[in-house]
């Protein structure tokens, strides 16, 4: 195909004005700039045709690719498409995140989100009212340049072919105008009613009054063309125009399941969804796992950890008083009583406000000075002991990132209580291997992240480490969070003696245990219970750990 001259600035400016006029809105986006390859040393087949950088609020267009596709005259339509994603579909990434959470309920393990296809159907319906043929040229040009190793006739997936068939029906094109003609017969054979379903979709989808119903109908139709959700991959020419939701968006979406109850019930009544589709609101940790599993590389692990931490923070706040996010802090310095300023004194010590108020017309020749002295912290912040938490993460308890771990929650409640009272916290996460030891922590976020660590395996309480830490800092309060495994550990030869030595060197040691009978725990721990610095606190059921931790924190940390 013969390439034409490069786009001129005047041509780009004209198309940009026309695209803005199409939506008839004012947007704070800069005029489009040429796309710069993300990785110039790699194959550019996955480079986007156009997208918006939401950080810079800048539209980028791959002008060379548009020309190569034979869709040079479609620039206005492409720009209008990008603007449409910004102003209306999805308009906010929070809405996109909500849809991603829902699609993972209906299609667990889906390898690539379908939301970009969903929003494109909405944007293109509007843009296509005046620029349908221009959009068709973009899709035709995209199909003329198939992925390496694919033939031009059979390179598109059934899912993408159905997506193109929707545009043929929407814009009243002949079958095969966008869908490769060589695929029409096989698609109708493999998916009976392929064309009639596309026609029914167009007639129904755009007439639905609620966007949630639209998305459920969309999923119900496209599910038919997804054989293995985990292997679902597709390429579309305008795939990079909706950025991925961030941590805040997904966190809010995880909690939004109740908003879908009515739409899901109606979808089942209409027959769009059946018993094979998971329409029940899942446990938040399960939902978090679903929406982060498909994130590539290590990014999924970091995102999951961040979302799990937020979930535990909300659970902690149910049990203890939540302080204001930005509490009023006292001034770090106080001014002393005023004295006469003399020549040679530091001019910065002059309190001009006080001088003018008290000296009047003599202020200029008789200024007053005041020194600054350090302000002491308020009395309520004094005397709260440092807290050392020993958290059992043996295999008998679940990984806190995948399922609620009651002992992890208890540790989080105790840590947050101490930190909110001005104390410092150190965590020791243990199982049967070398324990993980944190530095002394001063903020909840750091403590929360550390206490989500999980080792798994058998259980051995690190009594030697406790003894060593007690020698270093005898002023610390130490809390052991475990179950009956701790009692088993303490029956090993010499274990109770080592524990007793650590207790004698500590401000206080508390064994916070989940045991069916407290009497047995008292029998095993009788030698150390004789020491007034040792206390035993028990719960009978794991579900009691959270509220019991809040009560324990009040007992230990309040004056």
Secondary structure, 3 states (H helix, E strand, C coil): CCCCCCCCHHHHHHHHHHHHHHHCCCCCCEEEEECCCCCCCCCHHHCCCEEEECCCCEEEECHHHHHHCCCHHHHHHHHHHHHHHHHCCCCCHHHHHHHHHHHHHHCCCCCCCCHHHHHHHHHHHHHHHHHHHHHHHHHHHHHCCCCCCCCCCCCCCHHHHHHHHHHHHHCCCCCCCCCCHHHHHHHHHHCCCHHHHHHHHHHHHCCCCCHHHHHHHHHHHHHHHCCCHHHCCCCCCCCCCCCCCCHHHHHHHHCCHHHHHHHHHHHHHCCCCCCCCCCCCCCHHHHHHHHHHCCCCCHHHHHHHHHHHHHHHHHHHHHCCCCCCCCCCCCCEEECCCEECCCCCCHHHECHHHHHHHHHHHCCCCCEECCEEECCCCHHHCCCCCEEEEEECCCCCCCCCCCCCHHHHHHHHHHHHHHHCCCCEEEEEECCCCCEECCCECCHHHHHHHCCCCCCCCCCCCHHHHHHHHHHCCCCEEEEEEEHHHHHHHCCCCHHHHHHHHHHCCCEEEEEEECCCHHHHHHHCHHHHCCCCEEEEEECCHHHHHHHHHHHHHHHHCC
